[in-house]
Amino acid sequence: MRYISTRGVPTDQPRTFTDILLAGLAPDGGLYMPVEYPQVDADTLLSWSKIFREEGYAALAFEVMRLYIDDIPEDDLRAMCQRAYSVENFGSREVSPMTQLSDHIWLLHLSNGPTAAFKDMAMQMLGQLFEYVLDKTAKELNILGATSGDTGSSAEYAMLGKGGIRVFMLTPSGRMTPFQQAQMYGIDDPAIINIALDGVFDDCQDVVKAISADADFKQRYSIGAVNSINWARLLAQVVYYVAAWIQASGTPGNKVSFSVPTGNFGDVFAGHVARSMGVPIDQLIVATNENNVLDEFYRTGIYRVRSSEQTFKTSSPSMDISKASNFERFVFDLVGRDQARVRELFVDQLGTRGEFSLADTREFKDARRKFGFLSGSSTHADRIDSIQSVYRHDRVLIDPHTADAWKVARDALRGGAVEQPLVVLETALAVKFSETIEEALGIMPEVPERFASVMDAGRHVVDLPNDPEAVKALIREVVDS
């Protein structure tokens, strides 16, 4: 398996998995993609179903990921999957069990990991891969990331104590919940550097991209990425779509649809990868909050990013994003993997005008049939109503992001746009968003024992202006000291 950039030229040399693992963005600013998606047939799907039911999630993860990773010995990769998806990390062999809710909707539980967020599903594997490759090459890695909520804590806990790794994590100042901030800022370790940036998530993401685009700085300071721009993280997320299909169906002829809370487009793009491989997925529903750039695209064919001032602060803060980095990967597939066209759309048009349109193109008109994408959006009032409804009918407490996806899923079912079974992907435990839960239900969510003291930890964070040079200066100070 080899990988290419979404913006490269056909003469570029494809790279191996371990070549791109630590790199994040490609040198041309594009995102790495496999040259092709490996295809799975009915026999393989039945084999995966048997493996998951008899051996558990870790064994399934190995089977899926080895199709994309052929430059790491299989025994080593299998051992990494076992360590990442252990019972100690996730509480059960299933790792991501499902609950059937009312209204013919299933809930895929993705918050059983160390930081109670779906990001753990990929970060635990990413930590294993990083440590393995760095040990083999005797290198160090300075991870530079941005988070709108849960990526930061998931990455930091996954990398904590790993040899040769530091984490510099940018957060939008004042834009995360108190619990999310406490999880990150409470870590007292010299290898974990939290940075509160004066701006929104998109500003943090832009700073990461600007620094990654400085080839000399990136090489000198060994800058790597854990955001979903890193292909390995998306690959790890493909596994839970397969696990969900097995639990909801498991029969190759029966398809399953998914409603996915969507901000940076990584979570739902993993579903696109699974569907492209031949996993029986019918529809992929992109569920947004009031920051509905992606919903607008799937309705109109126009991709129009918003400024920081136009990006709403909502009660589902991890989705307060108006520049979805992984969307470029989907457009790459949508336009037939035409790298020159991707450069034109994302560099020439989006970079200069802040938008581009595919509304009148054949590719966009065929997109729903070919790729199965639908979309919808949700408001704060919708989230409150959804949390109340699920709790009233099923006694299940869902977080605001999951509520966005549940609302859009229910609308799609009632409107006949999608058939059963329909699976909603969970974002995090509700305890991370206690203010919204209290508003909806008049009760505070119970704090799991493992998080009982999280709010009592100290505050370890550096406040910086929205300036790549200021972040570079801090990285130099830490690494060179």
Helices and strands as residue ranges (DSSP letters): E 3-5, H 17-21, E 32-34, H 42-55, H 57-65, H 74-84, H 87-90, E 98-100, E 105-108, H 120-137, E 141-146, H 151-159, E 165-172, H 178-185, E 192-197, H 201-212, H 215-220, E 223-224, H 231-248, E 256-261, H 266-277, E 281-288, H 293-300, E 302-304, G 317-319, H 327-334, H 339-343, I 344-349, H 350-353, E 355-357, H 362-365, H 367-371, E 373-377, H 380-394, H 400-414, E 422-425, G 430-433, H 434-441, G 449-451, G 454-456, E 462-464, H 468-480
